[in-house]
Amino acid sequence: MNDKPTNAKGGVSRREFVRMAGTASLAATAGVGLSSRLLGADAGGTDTIRMGLVGCGGRGTGAVCDCVSSSEGVEVVALGDLFEDKARKCLQNLQRKIPAEKMKVTADAVFWGFDAFQKVVDSKCNYVIFATPPHFRPQHLRAAVEAGKHAFVEKPVAVDAVGARHVIETGELARKKGVAIVTGTQKQHQAHYVEVMKRIHDGAIGDIVAAQCWFNTGGLWVIEKKPKMSDMEWQCRNWLYFTWLSGDHIVEQHIHNLDVIYWAVGELPRRVLGMGGRQVRTDPKYGNIFDHFAVEYEYASGIRMSSYCRQTPGCTGRVSERIVGTKGQAYLTGGVGIIEGENPYKYEGRNWNPQVQEHADMIASIRKNEPLNDARRIAESTLMAIAGRMSAYSGRELKWDWLANASKLDLRPPKYEFGPLPVEPVAVPGKTTLV
């Protein structure tokens, strides 16, 4: 299995770019989204959001419900999935969960197949939610932006270097067209993360010198292959366990934590050295991904960040981030945000559901004609995760400049059709090559 990398250059410094991106998103959270919700007001304006969904699994169905509940003037008009059964099941679920006046999907606006995404984009929607396996997101996002549609895309946004670069280019196109791109890194819209991050950027913990992050959990669902399933169908239904579809769990899941560290530090690493393996999930039903990773990210400023992720039943879990500075440290989890040291702080305010808040913020930005655009930030956070995977798979240290600018890693299959698709072998450190 080959692996390659990517990066991008901007006019402002990385630190300033990430701070500005976070400030824009969180100005919406603290100033528009949260305050509007606290006042019981609409998140801005009355223009109707006509939503289409691509990717009708549990996350996609949940995202539609989150979006509808986030703001007034939202209705659902189209659904699409690779599989007919998932699209129809999603329609039935949404008809039960969403008020009839907001559920405007007609029989001819439910699509399936590899081209379902384009049919949704071409429908009457003006706001598309993409909750497909990560492999498909660069292509699907580009289609929406080219059509002038606002796009909410789940994280991560790519599984390889070529895809990440594509998303960065799409973000620039979206900026020119004036359409919004917001991603499912909901911590960027979660009140205690916002407040702690403001203080970090204001110097509450001094100069950052180190960081750690964790996404250590148990096992997840798995789909067994049935006799009538083609290779392509099985892999797409069981997508978590194939690198070409999910990026491996360091990319698909740990992206949340790596994105927080990028938000805090404000720069990208210059070197990445990782290790990992496949010790517990060895059955072929688990595809070709690893079950644990440990990665060190080294920054030009001298910061070193340690990253850990694991999906192993029966082991201690931890999902959190820690940022260490010269004057203190910040510790963040799903429900806790604290700073210890010279400027102690603990968030004790209300936390709205961030998976609802991210849609409220996006819709508010659209109605104010100030569309949020997460594309570059999330593409670079995704690249951080891809870099950790590539280093662990190969056993080699990576330089960011090579990853961001020279890697040709492209995990696309030879063709998109239901039929034979051999599973790539599990990576072997020291033998797997970098591309």
Buried (B, 14 or more C-beta within 10 A) or exposed (E): BBBBBBBBEEEEEBBEBBBEBBBBBBBBBBEBBBEBBEEEEBBBBEEBBBBBBBBBBEBBBBBBBBBBBBBBBBBBBBBBBBBBEBBBBBBEBBEEBBEEEBBBBEEEBBBBBBEBBBBBBBBEBBBBBBBBBBBBBBBBBBBBBBBEBBBBBBBBBBBBBBBBBBBBBBBBBBBEBEBBBBBBBBBBBBBBBBBBBBBBBEEBBBEBBBBBBBBBBEEEEEBEBEEEBBBBBBBBBBBBBBBBBBBBBBBBBBBBBBBBBBBBBBBBBBBBBBBBBBEBBEEEEBBBBBBBBBBBBBBEEEBBBBBBBBBBEEEEEBBBBBBBBEEBBBBBBBEEBBBEBEBEBEBEEEBBBBBBBBBBBBBBBBBEEBBBBBBBBBBBBBBBBBBBBBBBBBBBEBBBEBBBBBBEBBBBBEEBEBEEBEBBEBBEBEEBEBB
